[in-house]
Amino acid sequence: MKLPKGFLFDFDGVVVNSFASHHTAWASAFKTLFNKEIPAFPKEMAGKSPMLIANYYCSTIDKASQTKDLYLLKDKHLDAFFVTPKLLPGINEMTRFLAKNKIPYGIASNATKQFLKNSIQHLNLNFDIYFGVQDYIKPKPAPEAYITLANALNFKEEDFKNIWVFEDSLTGTEAAKLAGMIPIGILTQYSESELKAAGSQMVFPTVLEAYRFLQTSL
């Protein structure tokens, strides 16, 4: 098997388990703004932009007009009360493998740029190129995030069909598919059948299994 030309990574649910990091910030911001406990986070909101998530939370208490207030406050809490996310299996193995084989890679996430920077620094990850939600006009499920990253890695549009995109959400899988790239599902929260129905061409439990697959395919 010939290796893909590039590898693009979502962040939350692919590189790290960051639920606690985000939930802590959402909960404290919600409590500060509304003096209420935050409702449970629905699975279908996974991978969506922070503004849409803020709108969901505000709408549950008829405060949709304060969506931007919650979004901005959550961003401040995420940075001020930073909780280091948990690294998921295979990330260091995969990035070493890609660097050794001189294959470009990077991160395109709907998380904020500051959260990505803090997480990469705290976990000492080997990602030099990464983009967050502030870097796009239209975040995922629009394809802009992955096209922006691919352009930064010096890929041309004709290369896109040979680029793997690791995604755990239906939102991100749609973005990769719309970008004309190859979605590769990671089983963090959705089933194999759900990810394949959304467009994933292959599915792995974690990036570790994808790394082992690539090694044995050479």
Residue, then its C-alpha position, 0 to 999 in steps of 0.5 A: m500500500k502506498l502511504p497517503k500524501g498527508f494526514l489531518f487530525d481533528f483534536d477533541g476525540v481524536v488526539v485527546n479526550s477533552f470532555a472534562s476540559h470543556h465541560t468544566a469551562w462550560a459549567s463554570a461559565f454557565k453558573t457564573l452567567f446564569n447562576k444555574e447548573i448546566p444541562a447535560f451535553p447531548k451527543e449530537m452536539a459533538g464536534k460542532s462549533p463553540m458558538l452553536i454549543a453556547n446557543y444550545y445551552c442558552s436555549t435550554i433556559d430561554k436565554a438564546s439572546q446571551t449566546k455570545d456572552l456564554y461563548l466568550l465567557k466559556d473561552k475565558h474560563l477554558d484558558a483561565f482554569f485550564v484542565t489538561p486533556k487526556l492524550l489518546p493512544g497512538i498519537n506520539e507513535m503516529t506523529r513520529f512515523l509521519a515525521k520519519n516518512k516526511i509526510p505533512y500533518g497538522i490539526a484542524s479543530n472546532a476548538t479554540k486556538q488557545f485551547l489547542k496551544n495550551s494542550i499541545q504545550h502541556l502534553n508536549l505534542n509534536f504538532d507545529i501546524y494547527f488551526g482553531v475555530q477562530d481561523y475559519i469563516k465557516p467552521k465544520p461541517a463546512p470544509e473550510a477547516y480542512i482546506t485551510l490546513a491542507n493549504a498551509l501544508n502546501f497541498k494542492e487541490e488535486d492532492f486532496k483525494n490522497i489525504w487522510v482525515f482522522e475524525d470522531s464526529l459526524t460533523g467533522t466527517e462531513a467536513a472532510k468529505l466535502a473537502g474531497m479528502i478521505p475521512i477515517g473514523i475514530l470510535t470515540q463516541y459514534s459507532e462504526s456503522e454511524l461513521k461509515a454512513a457519514g462517509s468514513q472509508m475506514v474506522f479504527p478504535t483509536v489512532l494507535e490501530a491506524y498507525r499499526f495498520l499503516q505499518t503492516s501495510l507498507 
